[in-house]
């Protein structure tokens, strides 16, 4: 049985490629691919232990674009 990984994802169809999320990620888990931003689930910790909420979701200008996997 596999454990659920902590990680957020970016809904590509909603991403405006504004880049607000990339610099606030404390784990450098966010990068741009094919004109939108993506979150590497291996590196994403949902900012646990660093912030009260995931920073990508906090700064994203489009509601419900950075969401839990």
Residue frames as qw, qx, qy, qz and C-alpha x, y, z in Angstrom:
[[0.000, 0.889, 0.457, 0.000, 0.00, 0.00, 0.00],
 [0.459, 0.308, 0.007, 0.833, 1.46, 3.34, -1.06],
 [0.198, -0.590, -0.410, 0.667, 1.33, 6.42, 1.14],
 [0.286, 0.888, 0.325, 0.157, -0.32, 9.55, -0.24],
 [0.535, 0.072, -0.026, 0.841, 2.35, 12.03, -1.21],
 [0.039, -0.805, -0.273, 0.525, 1.95, 15.59, -0.06],
 [0.318, -0.037, 0.444, 0.837, 1.90, 17.81, -3.08],
 [0.368, 0.658, 0.256, -0.605, -0.06, 20.52, -4.77],
 [0.485, 0.247, 0.633, 0.550, -0.73, 20.71, -8.48],
 [0.148, 0.430, -0.065, -0.888, -1.50, 23.53, -10.86],
 [0.601, 0.532, 0.587, -0.108, -4.55, 23.15, -13.08],
 [0.416, -0.089, 0.464, 0.777, -2.89, 23.83, -16.44],
 [0.134, 0.598, 0.622, 0.487, -6.08, 24.98, -18.18],
 [0.250, -0.915, -0.316, 0.013, -6.47, 27.74, -15.55],
 [0.595, -0.449, 0.081, 0.661, -2.82, 28.80, -15.29],
 [0.327, 0.937, 0.113, -0.049, -2.22, 32.25, -16.78],
 [0.790, 0.199, -0.068, 0.577, 1.58, 31.83, -16.61],
 [0.112, -0.959, -0.003, -0.259, 1.84, 34.97, -14.47],
 [0.639, 0.311, -0.518, 0.476, 4.81, 33.40, -12.61],
 [0.391, -0.696, 0.218, -0.561, 3.66, 34.61, -9.16],
 [0.929, -0.341, 0.032, -0.139, 4.02, 31.11, -7.71],
 [0.840, 0.328, -0.282, 0.329, 7.53, 30.24, -8.84],
 [0.277, 0.546, -0.449, 0.651, 9.58, 32.63, -6.66],
 [0.516, -0.519, 0.300, -0.612, 7.54, 32.00, -3.49],
 [0.961, -0.087, -0.245, -0.097, 8.03, 28.22, -3.47],
 [0.404, -0.779, 0.475, -0.072, 10.50, 27.45, -0.67],
 [0.778, -0.170, 0.591, 0.129, 11.43, 24.12, -2.28],
 [0.140, 0.512, -0.553, -0.642, 11.94, 25.32, -5.88],
 [0.451, 0.174, 0.875, -0.018, 9.30, 22.76, -6.88],
 [0.476, 0.749, 0.372, -0.272, 7.63, 25.02, -9.46],
 [0.296, -0.301, 0.531, 0.735, 8.85, 25.46, -13.02],
 [0.537, 0.540, -0.014, -0.648, 7.48, 26.54, -16.36],
 [0.368, -0.030, 0.871, 0.322, 6.70, 23.90, -18.96],
 [0.157, 0.409, 0.750, 0.495, 4.99, 24.49, -22.30],
 [0.074, -0.468, -0.208, -0.856, 3.81, 27.97, -21.35],
 [0.632, -0.638, -0.146, -0.415, 2.29, 27.11, -17.96],
 [0.091, -0.579, 0.698, -0.411, 3.69, 26.39, -14.53],
 [0.851, -0.140, -0.487, -0.140, 3.87, 22.92, -13.00],
 [0.470, -0.674, 0.470, -0.324, 4.70, 21.62, -9.53],
 [0.512, 0.293, -0.805, 0.061, 7.11, 18.72, -9.13],
 [0.779, -0.490, -0.160, -0.356, 5.32, 16.42, -6.65],
 [0.827, -0.032, -0.383, 0.410, 8.63, 14.96, -5.46],
 [0.355, 0.205, -0.275, 0.870, 9.85, 18.36, -4.25],
 [0.351, -0.526, -0.135, -0.763, 6.52, 19.83, -3.04],
 [0.272, -0.122, -0.820, 0.488, 5.89, 19.65, 0.70],
 [0.209, -0.765, -0.537, -0.287, 2.78, 21.88, 0.66],
 [0.081, 0.673, -0.261, 0.687, 5.01, 24.32, 2.57],
 [0.788, -0.554, -0.256, -0.086, 4.46, 22.27, 5.73],
 [0.750, -0.398, -0.120, 0.515, 6.79, 23.39, 8.49],
 [0.402, 0.067, 0.139, 0.902, 7.61, 26.61, 6.64],
 [0.230, -0.133, -0.112, -0.958, 4.32, 28.45, 6.17],
 [0.447, 0.148, 0.640, -0.608, 0.73, 28.16, 7.43],
 [0.743, 0.510, 0.339, -0.271, -0.56, 27.57, 3.91],
 [0.709, 0.167, 0.440, 0.525, 0.93, 26.55, 0.56],
 [0.123, -0.576, 0.082, 0.804, 2.44, 29.70, -0.88],
 [0.088, 0.075, 0.706, 0.699, 1.56, 28.89, -4.49],
 [0.113, -0.633, -0.748, -0.161, -2.14, 28.87, -3.61],
 [0.248, -0.712, -0.336, 0.565, -1.76, 31.99, -1.47],
 [0.106, -0.522, 0.240, 0.812, -0.30, 34.11, -4.30],
 [0.223, 0.235, 0.795, 0.513, -2.11, 32.65, -7.32],
 [0.237, 0.162, 0.033, -0.957, -4.46, 35.26, -8.81],
 [0.597, -0.036, -0.539, -0.593, -6.81, 32.60, -10.20],
 [0.635, -0.304, 0.483, -0.521, -8.94, 30.87, -7.55],
 [0.882, -0.018, 0.442, -0.161, -8.65, 27.08, -7.29],
 [0.661, 0.659, -0.356, -0.051, -5.70, 26.81, -9.67],
 [0.251, 0.421, -0.802, 0.341, -3.11, 25.60, -7.14],
 [0.802, -0.303, 0.008, -0.514, -4.87, 22.69, -5.45],
 [0.529, -0.404, 0.738, -0.107, -4.04, 19.53, -3.48],
 [0.296, 0.247, -0.842, -0.379, -3.34, 16.42, -5.57]]
